[in-house]
Amino acid sequence: MAKILIVDDQKSILLTLEALLKQDGHIVTACTNAVDAIKILAAQAFDLVITDVIMPGGSDGYTLIKAIRNHPVLAKMPVILLTGKREKVDVEKGIESGATDYVVKPIDPEFLLVKVRHLLPPGSVVKTEFVSAAVSYKGAWDIKTEITAISELGFDIVSSLPLPLGKILKLQSPIFDEIGIPPIPLRIDSCDEVAGNDPVYRIKALFVGVTEKELSPIRVWTRTKKSF
């Protein structure tokens, strides 16, 4: 169970989010603009914020994130941008603003809940995963890596160098071409060293800013691979 603040000017979205999160066992507080959200965060402790980008009241989701990141107590709080803005430039702007994750509307309930669970404090929830298909694809960022599995959430990666948790990774790999989607930014969710003579790290990297047009082919491709 966690305390979650949701911020959106559309009452229908707030009602949907509130029902979904409460069903998952969380305590939910809702407000309709960033100004009120900042006041609520100053008065109460929360584990996670889910916010829209465009809102009334002279402030938006980017401003809210900036206020959170500049606050000495709130700076490390995870924030999900939940928005209808789906262009790659929008995702880039969300990441640069300090968002921990970026989820594109319309809401996919199961997908959002899994994302939420991965961002909450250890022990507060049981993390869940999607169907994963074992693969072997080369990938490259600063060094060469190997992608060993893919699911709707992201990649399992093997690397000779560790990556800090929360780092946004822009990975290049032919797996994106095979699925038929452009490269998607990834956020490092875990990084564990494997015992052995040479340093090897198993990394879980989660997609950031996936649209429904990208999520559908990922799901189909993963399930097709899983069936063989």
C-alpha positions in Angstrom: 0.0 0.0 0.0 1.3 3.5 -0.9 0.1 7.1 -0.8 -0.4 8.5 -4.3 -1.2 12.0 -5.4 -3.0 12.3 -8.8 -3.2 15.6 -10.7 -5.4 16.1 -13.7 -8.0 18.7 -14.8 -10.3 16.1 -16.3 -12.6 14.7 -13.6 -13.2 11.5 -15.6 -9.5 10.8 -15.6 -9.3 11.4 -11.8 -12.2 9.1 -11.2 -10.7 6.4 -13.4 -7.2 6.6 -11.8 -8.7 6.8 -8.3 -10.8 3.6 -8.8 -7.8 1.8 -10.4 -5.3 2.7 -7.7 -7.7 2.1 -4.8 -8.5 -1.3 -6.2 -4.8 -2.0 -6.0 -4.8 -1.1 -2.3 -3.4 2.4 -2.4 -4.5 5.6 -0.6 -5.3 8.2 -3.2 -5.5 12.0 -3.1 -6.8 13.9 -6.2 -6.6 17.5 -7.3 -7.2 19.3 -10.6 -4.2 21.7 -10.9 -0.5 22.0 -10.2 -0.8 24.9 -7.8 -3.1 22.8 -5.4 -0.8 19.8 -5.9 2.2 21.8 -4.6 0.2 22.9 -1.5 -0.9 19.3 -0.8 2.7 18.0 -1.2 3.9 20.6 1.3 1.3 19.4 3.9 1.4 15.6 3.4 3.9 12.8 2.6 3.4 10.8 -0.6 5.2 7.9 -2.3 4.3 8.8 -5.9 2.8 11.6 -8.0 0.9 11.0 -11.2 0.3 14.2 -13.2 -1.1 15.4 -16.4 1.0 18.0 -18.4 -1.6 20.6 -19.6 -3.7 22.0 -16.7 -5.5 25.3 -15.8 -4.5 27.7 -13.1 -1.3 29.2 -14.5 0.8 26.1 -13.9 1.4 22.8 -15.7 2.9 19.3 -15.1 6.4 20.5 -16.0 6.2 23.3 -13.4 5.0 20.8 -10.8 7.9 18.4 -11.5 10.4 21.3 -11.3 9.0 22.3 -7.9 9.3 18.7 -6.7 12.9 18.3 -8.0 14.0 21.6 -6.4 12.5 20.7 -3.0 15.1 19.2 -0.6 12.6 16.7 0.8 10.6 15.8 -2.3 13.5 15.8 -4.8 13.7 12.1 -5.2 10.0 11.4 -5.3 9.0 9.4 -8.4 6.7 11.2 -10.8 4.8 9.8 -13.7 3.7 12.1 -16.5 0.3 10.7 -17.7 -0.6 12.7 -20.8 -2.1 12.6 -24.3 1.0 14.3 -25.7 2.6 11.4 -27.6 5.2 12.8 -30.0 8.8 11.9 -29.4 9.6 15.6 -28.8 7.0 15.5 -26.0 8.6 12.5 -24.4 12.0 14.1 -24.6 10.6 17.2 -22.9 9.0 15.2 -20.2 12.2 13.3 -19.5 14.2 16.5 -19.5 11.8 18.1 -17.0 12.7 15.5 -14.5 9.8 13.0 -14.9 10.6 9.5 -13.7 8.3 7.9 -16.2 6.1 9.0 -19.1 2.8 7.2 -19.8 0.7 8.1 -22.8 -3.1 8.3 -22.6 -5.5 6.6 -23.1 -5.0 4.7 -19.9 -4.2 1.1 -20.2 -5.1 -0.1 -16.7 -2.8 -3.1 -16.4 0.1 -1.4 -18.0 -0.2 1.7 -15.8 -0.5 -0.5 -12.6 2.7 -2.4 -13.4 4.5 0.9 -14.0 3.3 2.2 -10.7 4.3 -0.9 -8.8 7.9 -0.7 -10.2 8.2 2.9 -8.9 6.9 2.4 -5.3 9.2 1.8 -2.3 10.4 -1.8 -1.9 8.1 -3.9 0.3 5.1 -1.6 -0.2 3.8 -3.7 -3.2 4.6 -6.9 -5.1 6.2 -6.0 -8.4 4.5 -7.8 -11.4 5.8 -8.5 -14.8 4.4 -9.1 -18.3 5.1 -12.0 -20.5 8.7 -12.0 -21.4 10.4 -13.5 -24.5 14.0 -14.6 -24.4 16.1 -13.0 -27.2 19.7 -12.3 -28.2 20.2 -8.9 -29.8 23.1 -6.6 -29.8 22.6 -3.1 -28.4 24.8 -0.1 -28.1 24.9 3.0 -25.9 28.4 4.0 -24.6 29.5 0.4 -24.8 28.1 -2.8 -26.4 25.4 -4.6 -24.6 23.3 -7.7 -25.1 19.5 -7.6 -24.9 18.5 -11.0 -23.4 14.7 -10.6 -23.0 11.8 -8.3 -23.9 8.4 -7.7 -22.5 5.8 -4.9 -22.7 7.7 -3.2 -19.9 11.1 -3.1 -21.4 14.4 -5.1 -21.9 16.6 -7.3 -19.8 20.2 -6.3 -20.6 23.6 -7.8 -19.9 26.5 -5.3 -19.7 30.1 -5.1 -18.7 29.5 -1.8 -17.0 26.9 -0.9 -14.3 24.2 1.7 -14.8 22.8 4.0 -12.1 19.2 3.4 -11.1 16.9 6.0 -12.8 19.2 6.8 -15.6 17.5 7.3 -19.0 19.1 5.2 -21.6 18.9 5.8 -25.4 19.7 2.3 -26.7 20.3 1.5 -30.4 19.5 -2.0 -31.5 18.1 -3.9 -34.5 15.4 -5.3 -32.3 13.4 -2.1 -32.8 13.5 -2.5 -36.6 12.4 -6.1 -36.3 9.4 -5.1 -34.1 8.7 -2.2 -36.5 8.9 0.7 -34.0 11.4 3.5 -33.5 13.9 3.3 -30.6 12.2 4.0 -27.2 14.0 5.6 -24.3 14.6 3.3 -21.3 14.8 3.9 -17.6 17.1 1.7 -15.5 15.0 -0.1 -12.9 17.6 -2.5 -11.5 21.3 -3.3 -11.9 22.7 -6.5 -10.3 26.3 -7.7 -10.5 26.8 -11.4 -11.5 29.5 -13.3 -9.6 32.4 -14.3 -11.8 36.0 -13.4 -12.9 34.9 -10.6 -15.2 32.4 -7.9 -14.1 29.0 -8.6 -15.7 25.8 -6.8 -14.8 22.2 -7.9 -15.3 20.1 -4.8 -15.9 16.3 -4.3 -16.2 15.5 -1.3 -18.3 11.8 -0.1 -18.6 10.3 1.7 -21.6 9.5 5.4 -21.2 6.8 7.1 -23.2 5.4 4.1 -25.1 2.3 5.0 -27.2 -0.4 2.5 -28.0 0.9 2.4 -31.6 4.2 1.1 -30.2 2.8 -1.0 -27.4 0.6 -3.1 -29.7 3.4 -4.4 -31.9 5.6 -5.0 -28.8 2.8 -7.2 -27.4 2.3 -9.1 -30.6 6.0 -9.6 -31.3 6.7 -10.7 -27.7 3.9 -13.2 -27.6 4.8 -14.6 -31.0 8.4 -15.1 -29.9 7.2 -16.7 -26.6 5.1 -19.3 -28.5 8.1 -20.7 -30.3 
